[in-house]
């Protein structure tokens, strides 16, 4: 399953592979630290920090038109805002982590100058 809407991504970056690769590298470099901080905030019941990190990640993910992952980040952000940490949120957080890794893997190999099938 591809997370990225390639058509929208290509349109957004207007075929500028250099800018796209810079944005992708930035995501790949920072998302592991963000996930660690998100997990830490969850474990400490730091709702405000959890909300802030999820919000920041949502913004970064938006750069790649990965709507399903963006919606996951929004769900987590709202959980922090609503001060709702439970087993369901813990499970969503695990799925979010795995899906962030999937996005990173897709970004590593994506060439926005290839034709969209």
C-alpha positions as CSV (number, residue, x, y, z in Angstrom):
1,X,0.0,0.0,0.0
2,X,1.3,3.4,-0.9
3,X,0.7,6.1,1.6
4,X,1.6,9.0,-0.7
5,X,-0.7,10.6,-3.2
6,X,1.9,10.9,-5.9
7,X,-0.2,13.0,-8.2
8,X,-0.8,15.7,-5.6
9,X,2.9,15.4,-4.4
10,X,4.2,15.9,-7.9
11,X,1.9,18.8,-8.6
12,X,2.9,20.5,-5.3
13,X,6.7,20.2,-5.8
14,X,6.3,20.9,-9.6
15,X,8.9,18.2,-10.4
16,X,11.6,19.8,-8.3
17,X,13.3,16.7,-7.1
18,X,16.0,18.7,-5.2
19,X,13.4,20.4,-3.0
20,X,11.4,17.3,-2.5
21,X,14.5,15.3,-1.5
22,X,15.4,18.0,1.0
23,X,11.9,17.9,2.6
24,X,12.0,14.1,2.6
25,X,15.5,14.0,4.2
26,X,14.3,16.4,6.9
27,X,11.3,14.2,7.7
28,X,13.5,11.0,7.7
29,X,16.0,12.7,10.0
30,X,13.6,14.1,12.6
31,X,10.6,11.7,12.8
32,X,12.4,9.1,15.0
33,X,13.1,11.8,17.6
34,X,9.6,13.1,17.4
35,X,8.2,9.6,17.9
36,X,10.4,9.1,20.9
37,X,9.2,12.4,22.4
38,X,5.6,11.4,21.6
39,X,6.0,8.1,23.4
40,X,7.7,9.8,26.4
41,X,4.8,12.3,26.6
42,X,2.3,9.4,26.5
43,X,4.1,7.5,29.3
44,X,4.3,10.7,31.4
45,X,0.7,11.6,30.7
46,X,1.9,14.9,29.4
47,X,-1.1,15.7,27.4
48,X,0.0,19.2,26.2
49,X,3.4,17.9,25.0
50,X,1.7,15.0,23.3
51,X,-0.7,17.3,21.5
52,X,2.1,19.6,20.4
53,X,4.3,16.8,19.0
54,X,1.4,15.2,17.2
55,X,0.4,18.5,15.7
56,X,4.0,19.1,14.5
57,X,4.2,15.7,13.0
58,X,0.9,16.2,11.3
59,X,2.3,19.3,9.6
60,X,5.4,17.5,8.5
61,X,3.4,14.6,7.1
62,X,1.2,17.0,5.2
63,X,4.1,17.9,3.0
64,X,3.9,14.4,1.4
65,X,0.2,14.1,0.8
66,X,0.0,10.9,3.0
67,X,-3.6,11.6,4.1
68,X,-4.2,8.4,6.1
69,X,-1.1,9.1,8.2
70,X,-2.0,12.7,8.5
71,X,-5.4,11.7,9.9
72,X,-3.7,9.3,12.4
73,X,-1.6,12.3,13.6
74,X,-4.7,14.4,13.9
75,X,-6.4,11.6,16.0
76,X,-3.4,11.6,18.3
77,X,-3.3,15.3,18.5
78,X,-7.0,15.4,19.5
79,X,-6.4,12.7,22.1
80,X,-3.8,15.0,23.8
81,X,-6.2,17.9,23.6
82,X,-9.0,15.9,25.1
83,X,-6.7,14.5,27.7
84,X,-7.6,10.9,26.6
85,X,-4.9,8.4,27.1
86,X,-6.1,4.8,27.2
87,X,-5.4,1.4,25.6
88,X,-7.0,2.5,22.3
89,X,-4.6,5.5,22.1
90,X,-1.7,3.3,22.9
91,X,-2.6,0.9,20.1
92,X,-3.1,3.9,17.7
93,X,0.3,5.2,18.7
94,X,1.9,1.9,17.8
95,X,0.2,1.8,14.4
96,X,1.2,5.5,13.9
97,X,4.8,4.6,14.6
98,X,4.8,1.7,12.1
99,X,3.1,3.9,9.4
100,X,5.6,6.7,9.9
101,X,8.4,4.2,9.2
102,X,6.5,3.1,6.1
103,X,6.3,6.7,4.9
104,X,10.1,7.1,5.5
105,X,10.8,4.0,3.4
106,X,8.5,5.3,0.6
107,X,10.3,8.7,0.7
108,X,13.7,7.1,0.4
109,X,13.0,5.6,-3.0
110,X,10.5,8.0,-4.5
111,X,11.5,9.9,-7.6
112,X,8.9,12.6,-8.3
113,X,10.0,12.9,-11.9
114,X,8.8,9.4,-12.8
115,X,5.4,9.1,-14.5
116,X,2.4,8.5,-12.3
117,X,0.8,5.2,-13.2
